[in-house]
Amino acid sequence: MAPHLHLLSLGVPLLLTDAGEQIRFRTRKHFALLIRLAVEGGRKFTRDYLMDLFWPDVPAARARHSLAQALTVVKEKVGREHLVVQRTSIALVPGVVDADVRRLDSCEAEIRGPFLDGFEVPGAVQFEQWKDEWRARLMPRIRDCLVKQMDAGRRTGDFATVERHAQVLLDLDPLSEDAVRGLIEARAWVGDRTNALKAFGRFEARLAEELGAKPSADLVRIADLLREGRRRAPQPAGQVSERCERRFEAETLIGREREFSQLYDAWLDVRRGAPRIVVLVGDPASGRRRSPTRSYRRVKWKAPPSRVPKRTTRSASCRSRSWPSSSSS
């Protein structure tokens, strides 16, 4: 069954229609009941469990009445045929509500913050405990998803996406080096070395204060490269090295996302010790030289000097040569 409602729970919770319209509830308990049913769509919950979850200190008769009212509201929101109400159990038909937590493993979820961020239900202590347990259980999967989403942005040179996911991860885990590295890379990519170094400085100080630890050698090396670029003394007019001047300048790859991605994947294989040869074939002025050059500039400050592939260095610095895009036998 194709979902007709979408539950966004990774951040401030929202229930949206296919058209993107928000569905609102009068009380939080009614929305919380839908959330509990939707997060594990298809699972049957006993009436006693749901009454204890939301009305623990209320007499049984009143709790049953309150649950019946809440179920009526949920039916109106999702459709009567989509809520299975039996004598002792209640369940939401699987697939009716698309819960974002179910798309974490495929990294297709839009993560805006922690699970049910800022969503509290007064008087429902057991619901709060359930929320805290799920938040702790989901955190490793959320972290992995954000890191993979940042890597996907790196593969296509989309550092606005890298920065957005890195900031969310940093808000969730201020001691995440993956998050800080993403922020530094994104700021450096657009030429903002000052804020990139500020991000590194804040992380370094927090790490020392809270854990008595230091950033990794790779992150320190990146910060040193940024400092070197910022401190470089200006050369006389007409003698400025374009290579040094453009070291961290923003470079937009338009229409070359697929090629950039293939070069990036090849570089990752080389880092893992697998030799790779990349041959670029195309018409003159089609970007055969610019694509590897930009890829090389980027990986040179991402990887230690000893791990920068020599073949990549030669490809980036050699003269471009026209090769026929097809051959005849």
Backbone torsions as a table, in degrees:
resi	resn	phi	psi	omega
1	MET	NA	129.1	178.8
2	ALA	-75.2	132.3	-179.3
3	PRO	-67.4	142.9	175.5
4	HIS	-114.0	-2.9	174.9
5	LEU	-132.5	151.9	-177.5
6	HIS	-129.8	124.0	179.3
7	LEU	-100.6	115.5	175.1
8	LEU	-99.0	108.1	-176.0
9	SER	-113.1	-7.6	-178.8
10	LEU	-91.2	77.7	-171.6
11	GLY	135.0	-158.7	173.6
12	VAL	-63.7	124.5	-173.8
13	PRO	-67.4	138.9	178.8
14	LEU	-139.3	143.3	172.3
15	LEU	-115.5	119.6	-174.2
16	LEU	-121.1	151.3	172.2
17	THR	-84.2	175.2	176.8
18	ASP	-60.7	-28.6	-179.5
19	ALA	-83.3	-1.0	179.0
20	GLY	88.1	7.2	178.6
21	GLU	-80.9	137.7	-178.6
22	GLN	-81.8	134.9	175.9
23	ILE	-100.5	124.7	-175.2
24	ARG	-107.4	154.9	178.0
25	PHE	-120.3	148.6	179.1
26	ARG	-71.0	-38.7	-178.8
27	THR	-123.4	152.2	180.0
28	ARG	-68.8	-31.4	-178.9
29	LYS	-64.4	-36.3	177.8
30	HIS	-66.2	-43.2	177.3
31	PHE	-65.7	-39.9	179.7
32	ALA	-63.3	-36.0	177.4
33	LEU	-63.2	-44.0	177.5
34	LEU	-62.8	-42.0	179.6
35	ILE	-59.1	-45.7	-178.5
36	ARG	-61.8	-39.7	-179.5
37	LEU	-73.0	-37.5	-173.5
38	ALA	-77.1	-34.5	-178.1
39	VAL	-60.1	-33.2	175.8
40	GLU	-123.4	61.1	-178.1
41	GLY	-56.9	134.3	-178.8
42	GLY	96.9	-20.9	179.5
43	ARG	-78.0	138.9	178.5
44	LYS	-88.6	132.7	177.1
45	PHE	-116.5	136.7	178.2
46	THR	-73.6	154.2	177.3
47	ARG	-62.5	-38.3	-179.7
48	ASP	-62.0	-40.8	179.4
49	TYR	-61.8	-46.4	-177.7
50	LEU	-67.9	-36.0	177.0
51	MET	-65.5	-42.1	177.9
52	ASP	-67.5	-30.3	-177.6
53	LEU	-70.1	-38.6	-173.4
54	PHE	-113.8	-23.1	-179.4
55	TRP	-132.8	62.1	-173.6
56	PRO	-70.0	-30.6	-175.1
57	ASP	-104.5	16.2	-178.3
58	VAL	-103.9	141.1	175.8
59	PRO	-53.2	148.8	-172.7
60	ALA	-54.7	-42.6	-178.1
61	ALA	-63.0	-44.3	179.3
62	ARG	-67.5	-38.2	179.5
63	ALA	-63.8	-41.0	178.2
64	ARG	-64.1	-40.4	178.6
65	HIS	-64.7	-43.5	179.4
66	SER	-63.7	-39.1	178.4
67	LEU	-65.6	-41.3	179.0
68	ALA	-61.5	-41.8	177.4
69	GLN	-63.2	-43.2	-179.9
70	ALA	-63.7	-38.7	179.1
71	LEU	-66.8	-34.3	176.5
72	THR	-62.7	-41.9	178.3
73	VAL	-64.7	-44.5	-179.8
74	VAL	-61.7	-40.2	177.5
75	LYS	-59.8	-40.5	179.8
76	GLU	-64.5	-32.7	-176.9
77	LYS	-80.2	-40.5	-173.9
78	VAL	-103.8	-13.4	-175.6
79	GLY	102.2	131.9	-175.6
80	ARG	-58.1	-37.4	-176.7
81	GLU	-71.1	-11.1	-176.6
82	HIS	-98.3	-2.0	177.6
83	LEU	-117.3	118.2	-177.9
84	VAL	-93.6	107.6	-178.6
85	VAL	-110.3	113.7	177.5
86	GLN	-112.5	179.6	-174.1
87	ARG	-61.5	-41.4	-176.3
88	THR	-116.6	-8.5	-175.7
89	SER	-137.1	160.8	-179.3
90	ILE	-138.6	139.4	179.0
91	ALA	-152.0	153.4	174.6
92	LEU	-97.9	133.6	-179.8
93	VAL	-58.6	130.9	-178.6
94	PRO	-58.8	138.0	175.4
95	GLY	87.6	-7.0	179.8
96	VAL	-69.9	-44.1	178.9
97	VAL	-113.3	123.1	178.5
98	ASP	-85.2	102.9	180.0
99	ALA	-89.1	128.4	-175.5
100	ASP	-63.1	-25.7	179.7
101	VAL	-63.9	-21.9	179.8
102	ARG	-78.1	-9.7	-179.1
103	ARG	-108.9	15.3	179.6
104	LEU	-68.5	-42.8	-175.7
105	ASP	-65.8	-29.6	177.7
106	SER	-89.2	0.9	178.8
107	CYS	58.7	33.2	177.9
108	GLU	-103.8	1.9	-177.7
109	ALA	-82.1	143.2	173.7
110	GLU	-89.3	109.5	-175.7
111	ILE	-97.5	118.2	-179.6
112	ARG	-111.0	-11.1	-178.4
113	GLY	170.1	-168.0	179.4
114	PRO	-68.3	165.4	179.7
115	PHE	-58.5	123.3	179.2
116	LEU	52.5	52.1	-177.6
117	ASP	-61.9	123.9	177.2
118	GLY	71.6	9.6	-177.7
119	PHE	-98.5	107.8	179.9
120	GLU	-123.2	142.8	-179.8
121	VAL	-116.6	105.0	-178.5
122	PRO	-59.0	136.0	176.7
123	GLY	80.1	1.7	-179.7
124	ALA	-114.4	73.9	-175.0
125	VAL	-61.9	-42.2	-177.3
126	GLN	-69.4	-32.0	174.8
127	PHE	-65.4	-40.4	178.1
128	GLU	-62.7	-38.9	178.0
129	GLN	-65.7	-42.8	177.3
130	TRP	-60.9	-43.0	179.5
131	LYS	-60.7	-44.5	-179.6
132	ASP	-64.7	-39.6	178.7
133	GLU	-64.0	-43.4	179.8
134	TRP	-68.3	-36.7	178.9
135	ARG	-61.9	-43.3	179.2
136	ALA	-67.6	-38.0	-179.3
137	ARG	-68.6	-35.7	-176.5
138	LEU	-82.0	-20.0	-172.3
139	MET	-56.2	-47.1	178.2
140	PRO	-60.6	-37.7	179.7
141	ARG	-70.8	-36.8	177.0
142	ILE	-64.2	-43.8	-179.9
143	ARG	-61.9	-46.1	179.9
144	ASP	-62.6	-40.0	-179.6
145	CYS	-64.2	-43.8	179.9
146	LEU	-64.2	-40.1	179.2
147	VAL	-64.3	-41.5	178.9
148	LYS	-67.2	-36.3	177.9
149	GLN	-68.0	-35.6	174.7
150	MET	-65.0	-42.4	179.0
151	ASP	-61.8	-38.0	178.2
152	ALA	-63.6	-38.1	176.4
153	GLY	-66.9	-38.5	178.2
154	ARG	-62.6	-39.4	-175.7
155	ARG	-62.4	-27.5	-179.1
156	THR	-109.5	5.8	-179.7
157	GLY	72.9	19.4	-179.4
158	ASP	-91.6	82.6	-174.9
159	PHE	-83.2	-9.6	170.1
160	ALA	-67.4	-40.9	176.2
161	THR	-66.9	-41.8	177.7
162	VAL	-57.4	-46.5	-178.1
163	GLU	-65.3	-40.2	-179.3
164	ARG	-62.8	-46.2	179.7
165	HIS	-69.8	-36.3	179.2
166	ALA	-63.6	-39.3	-179.8
167	GLN	-66.8	-39.1	176.7
168	VAL	-62.7	-44.9	179.9
169	LEU	-64.0	-39.3	179.2
170	LEU	-65.7	-37.4	176.8
171	ASP	-64.4	-35.7	179.3
172	LEU	-76.3	-37.3	-176.3
173	ASP	-141.0	91.7	-177.8
174	PRO	-61.5	-13.6	180.0
175	LEU	-103.7	16.7	179.5
176	SER	-81.5	116.2	177.6
177	GLU	-71.2	-30.4	176.3
178	ASP	-59.6	-41.0	-179.4
179	ALA	-66.8	-46.0	-178.5
180	VAL	-65.0	-39.8	179.1
181	ARG	-62.8	-41.8	177.9
182	GLY	-61.3	-41.7	178.5
183	LEU	-64.9	-43.4	-179.6
184	ILE	-62.9	-45.4	179.7
185	GLU	-61.3	-43.3	-177.9
186	ALA	-65.2	-43.2	179.8
187	ARG	-67.7	-40.1	179.5
188	ALA	-66.2	-35.6	-177.7
189	TRP	-62.8	-32.6	179.3
190	VAL	-96.3	10.9	176.0
191	GLY	83.6	10.2	-178.2
192	ASP	-93.6	72.3	-177.7
193	ARG	-66.5	-32.6	-176.9
194	THR	-60.6	-51.6	-178.9
195	ASN	-72.5	-27.0	174.6
196	ALA	-63.4	-44.0	179.1
197	LEU	-70.6	-32.1	175.7
198	LYS	-64.1	-40.5	177.6
199	ALA	-62.2	-42.3	177.6
200	PHE	-64.2	-43.0	-178.9
201	GLY	-62.6	-42.2	178.5
202	ARG	-63.7	-42.2	180.0
203	PHE	-66.0	-43.2	-179.9
204	GLU	-60.7	-43.7	-179.5
205	ALA	-67.0	-43.5	-179.8
206	ARG	-64.5	-40.0	-179.5
207	LEU	-63.8	-42.3	179.6
208	ALA	-67.4	-40.0	-176.1
209	GLU	-71.7	-42.7	-173.4
210	GLU	-91.1	-31.2	-175.7
211	LEU	-121.7	-10.4	-175.2
212	GLY	63.9	32.3	-176.4
213	ALA	-118.9	175.4	179.7
214	LYS	-124.8	155.4	175.8
215	PRO	-61.9	161.0	179.9
216	SER	-66.3	161.5	-179.4
217	ALA	-62.1	-36.3	180.0
218	ASP	-64.0	-42.5	-179.2
219	LEU	-68.9	-38.4	176.5
220	VAL	-63.2	-40.1	-179.7
221	ARG	-63.4	-40.8	178.1
222	ILE	-63.0	-43.0	178.7
223	ALA	-62.6	-38.3	178.7
224	ASP	-64.5	-39.3	177.6
225	LEU	-63.6	-39.3	178.4
226	LEU	-66.1	-41.6	178.3
227	ARG	-63.9	-40.5	180.0
228	GLU	-61.4	-42.0	179.1
229	GLY	-67.3	-35.1	-179.2
230	ARG	-74.7	-32.4	-175.3
231	ARG	-88.0	-8.2	-173.6
232	ARG	-56.1	125.7	-177.5
233	ALA	-69.3	139.4	179.5
234	PRO	-64.3	138.4	179.6
235	GLN	-94.2	161.4	178.8
236	PRO	-56.3	154.1	-178.9
237	ALA	-56.4	137.4	178.8
238	GLY	86.8	-4.2	-178.4
239	GLN	-121.4	14.7	-179.9
240	VAL	-74.0	128.9	179.6
241	SER	-75.5	117.8	-179.8
242	GLU	-61.4	-35.3	-178.6
243	ARG	-63.3	-41.6	179.2
244	CYS	-73.9	-39.4	-176.0
245	GLU	-64.8	-34.2	-175.8
246	ARG	-98.5	15.3	-172.0
247	ARG	-57.7	-42.6	-179.5
248	PHE	-120.9	25.5	179.8
249	GLU	-76.6	146.6	179.6
250	ALA	-63.6	133.2	178.6
251	GLU	-132.3	121.3	-177.1
252	THR	-98.7	130.2	177.5
253	LEU	-103.4	106.0	-177.8
254	ILE	-104.3	120.5	179.2
255	GLY	76.8	11.0	-179.2
256	ARG	-125.7	23.3	-177.7
257	GLU	-62.6	-40.1	-178.3
258	ARG	-67.0	-43.1	179.8
259	GLU	-66.0	-42.6	178.4
260	PHE	-60.3	-40.8	179.7
261	SER	-62.7	-41.2	-180.0
262	GLN	-66.8	-40.1	177.3
263	LEU	-64.3	-40.7	-179.5
264	TYR	-64.7	-41.9	178.7
265	ASP	-64.4	-38.3	177.8
266	ALA	-63.5	-39.9	178.7
267	TRP	-64.6	-39.2	177.3
268	LEU	-62.2	-39.0	177.2
269	ASP	-62.4	-41.3	179.1
270	VAL	-63.6	-39.8	178.0
271	ARG	-61.3	-30.3	179.2
272	ARG	-85.3	2.8	175.3
273	GLY	96.4	6.5	179.9
274	ALA	-99.0	118.9	-179.3
275	PRO	-66.3	142.6	179.8
276	ARG	-138.2	141.4	174.2
277	ILE	-119.0	126.3	-179.8
278	VAL	-114.3	125.5	178.5
279	VAL	-113.8	122.8	178.2
280	LEU	-100.1	123.2	-178.6
281	VAL	-119.4	131.3	179.4
282	GLY	179.7	174.3	179.4
283	ASP	-75.4	161.2	176.6
284	PRO	-57.5	145.2	178.4
285	ALA	64.3	27.0	178.9
286	SER	-101.3	5.5	175.7
287	GLY	94.3	19.9	-179.4
288	ARG	-64.5	-35.6	-178.6
289	ARG	-85.5	-37.5	-174.8
290	ARG	-67.5	-40.2	-177.6
291	SER	-60.2	-52.4	178.4
292	PRO	-66.6	-31.3	179.4
293	THR	-63.8	-45.3	-179.8
294	ARG	-68.7	-38.0	176.6
295	SER	-62.0	-42.2	-179.2
296	TYR	-65.0	-42.6	179.5
297	ARG	-57.9	-36.1	-177.3
298	ARG	-74.7	-47.4	-177.0
299	VAL	-70.5	-22.6	-177.6
300	LYS	-63.7	-35.9	178.8
301	TRP	-96.8	-2.3	173.7
302	LYS	-89.2	-28.1	-175.5
303	ALA	-113.6	150.0	174.4
304	PRO	-57.9	149.4	-177.1
305	PRO	-53.2	-37.2	-177.4
306	SER	-70.2	-12.5	-175.9
307	ARG	-109.5	5.8	175.6
308	VAL	-77.7	121.8	-176.0
309	PRO	-61.9	133.2	-180.0
310	LYS	-65.3	-38.4	-179.6
311	ARG	-61.9	-37.1	178.1
312	THR	-64.5	-40.7	179.1
313	THR	-59.4	-44.7	-178.1
314	ARG	-68.6	-39.5	179.9
315	SER	-62.4	-36.2	-176.5
316	ALA	-76.6	-25.3	-173.4
317	SER	-105.3	-11.9	-177.1
318	CYS	-79.2	164.7	179.5
319	ARG	-76.1	144.5	178.8
320	SER	-71.8	144.1	179.7
321	ARG	-133.5	137.4	-178.2
322	SER	-77.4	131.5	175.9
323	TRP	-123.2	142.4	179.6
324	PRO	-66.3	138.7	-179.4
325	SER	-76.6	-13.6	176.3
326	SER	-150.6	159.7	-179.6
327	SER	-131.2	153.3	178.7
328	SER	-108.7	144.7	-178.4
329	SER	-86.9	NA	NA
